[in-house]
C-alpha cells in the first residue's frame, strides 16, 4: 500500500539539448580568456623581482624576517611568499615598488574574482545566443586588457582602467540577459 504521507517519486523527464554549431566560437573565447588570465598571472608574479634586489636582501627587515622564519619554520625555505603585497616582506619595499606591485596584483586578483561568473554566463548564454555571446566574450577580453593597461598607466582611477571596467560590465550584463532567457526557456517558464 502506498504511504499517504509520502507520494511515490516521479521519474524526471529528460530534455535533449542541442548545441548550436556556432558554439565553437564560445569555446574559443573561453580558451582565449584562460590564456589571458595566465598571462596576467605571469605579469603579477614577475613583480616579485622587487623582493629580490640585493639591497633589499641586505636590509635589516629582510634579515630579521629570515631569522624569525628559520626559528618558526626550520624545515621550510624562506622566500617572498606568501606575501601578496600587504605583508611583512612588502613592508620593506619603497612606496613606488609597493604601489606598482599591488597594481599588478589587483589586476590579476580582479580577473580571478570574476572569471567564474564570466565563464558560467558565457557557456549558458552561448547556448541561446552563440555568436552574440562570443562577441560579448570578446568585449570582456578587451575590457580586461584595458583594465590592466589602465592600472599600469596610472592606477585605479585612470580613465583607461575605468573604460575597461565599463566594457567588462556591459559584456557581463549582456551575457547575464542571454543566460537568463535561455534558462527560463529551457525550464519551460518562457515559450520559444
N, C-alpha and C positions, 0 to 999 in steps of 0.2 A: 504494500500500500504506500502511496506517495505521502510524504510528510507534509502536512498543511502549512507548517511554518516556513519550510524552505522549498520553493518550487524547483523542479529539475532545471539544471543548467542547459541553456540552449547553445548549440554549436554556432560560433560566429560565422557569418557569411564571408566568403573570400572575394576580394575585388582584384581584378587584374589591372596592373599599372603598365601603361605603355610609355616608354621613354622616347621622346622625340629625337629624330636623327640629329638635330642641331644641338643636342645636349653635349656633344663633344666640345663645343665652344665653352660651355660652362666648366667642364673638366679642365680645359686648357687654362682658363682664368684661375682656377683653384691652384693649379701647378705653378703658374707664374707668381701668384701671391705667396705660395710656400717658399719659392726661391727668393722672393723679395725679403721676406722676414728673416731668412737665413743670412742674407747679405747684411741686413741691418744688425743682426746679432754679431757678425764679424766686426762691423764698424764699432759697435759698443764695446766689444771685447778688446779691440785694438787700442782703445783709450787707456787701458791698464798700463801702457808703457810709462805713463806719468808716475806710477808707483814704483817703477823700476830704475829710475835715474840713479846714477852713482851718488850724487849729492844727497838725495833723499834717503838712500840706503845707509849713509853715514850719519844721518841726523839722529839726535838723542831720542826722538819719538820712535823712530823705526827700531833702534837698538833696544829700547825699553819694551816695546811690544814684542819683539822677537824673544827676549829673555822671559817675559811673562808667558808667552806661548809655550816655550820649551818646558817651563815648570808645570803648566796646566795640562799640556798635551804632549808628553815626551815622544809618543810614537807617531805623531803627525808632523810633517814638514811645515814650515812657515812660509806662506805666500800672501799675496794681497787679497785672496779670497777668505772669507765670504763678504768682505766689504764691498758693498754695491754703490758706494758714492756718498754714504752718510754715516759711515762707521768710524772706528778709531784710527784706522790707517789713513783714510782720506782726510782726516783732520790735519794731517801733516802737509797736505797739498797747499799750493798757493791758491788764492781765491779764483784766479783765472783758470787754473788747472781743474779745480773742483767744479766750477761752473760749466766748463766745456765737457767734462766727463759726465756730469749729471744731465746735460742736454742730450748727449748720445744715449744715455741710459733711459731717459724719458721717452725718446723716440721709439726705442726698442720695446720698452715695457708697455707703452700705449698700444703698440701693434699686438703684443702678446695678449693684452687685456681684451682687445676687440676681435681677434681672429676667429674665435669660436662663433660668436654672433654672426660675423660676416659669412663664414662657411655654411652655417645652418641656413641662413636666409638665401645664400647663393644656390645651394643644392635644392632646396624646396621650391624657391621661386623659379629656378631654372626648369623645373618640370612643367610649370604653367606657361612660362614666357622665356624660352631658352636663349633666343638671340638678344632680347632686351636685358635679361639677367646677366648675360655675358658682357653686354655693353656697360651695364651698371657696375659690373665687376671691374671692367677696365677703368671706369671713372674712379672707383675705390682705389685701385692700384696707383693711378695718377695722383689722387688725393694724398695717399701715403707718401709718395715721392715728394710732393710739395710740402707736406707736413714736416718731413725730415729735413728738407733743404732749408725751410724757414727757421727751424731750430738752429741749424748750423750757421745761418746768416745773422741771427740776432736774438735767438731765444723765443720764449713762448708768446711774446706779443708781436713778433714780426709778421707783417702783412702776408707774406708767402705761406707761413705756417697756418695763419688764420684761414686763408683761401683753401689750403689743403684740407683743413678740418671741415670746412663747408662742403667741399666735394665729397668727402667721406660720409658726411651726414646725409646729403642728397641721395647718394648711392644706397645707403642703408635703408632710408625711408622708402625708396622705390622697390628695393628687394623685399622689405617687410610687407608692403602692399601686395606684391605678387605672391609672396608666400602665404599671406592670409587668405587671399582669394582662392588660391589652389587648395589650401587646407579646407576651406569651407565647401568648395565644390566636391572635393574628394570625400568629405564626410557626408555629403548629401544635403547639407544645410542650404546651399545655393544650387540652382539648376545651371547646367552648362549653357 
